[in-house]
Amino acid sequence: LNTLAVRAGLKYFGTAVGEGQVNDATYRAIVNNKNEFGSLVPENGQKWQGTEPSRGSFSFGNADIVPNIAKANGQILR
């Protein structure tokens, strides 16, 4: 889809990525395919409950998942 979108003059075609599903091989293969998705958006990992699960306790592990995937694949992060 990304390849077709770019050919049609769009900047990219993207998708939201569920951090909890990236360990599924089929899901990950589709997300990693830049021909399908030129942009990735974290589904919930960078939201408040994902970065501060309890007051004063911060965790950025899930927040880093999608940016790391996008960087490794040369995809845009939104």
Secondary structure, DSSP 8 states (H G I E B T S, - for coil): -HHHHHHTT-S--EEEE-GGGTTSHHHHHHHH-TTT-SEEEESSTTSHHHH-SBTTB---HHHHHHHHHHHHHT-EE-
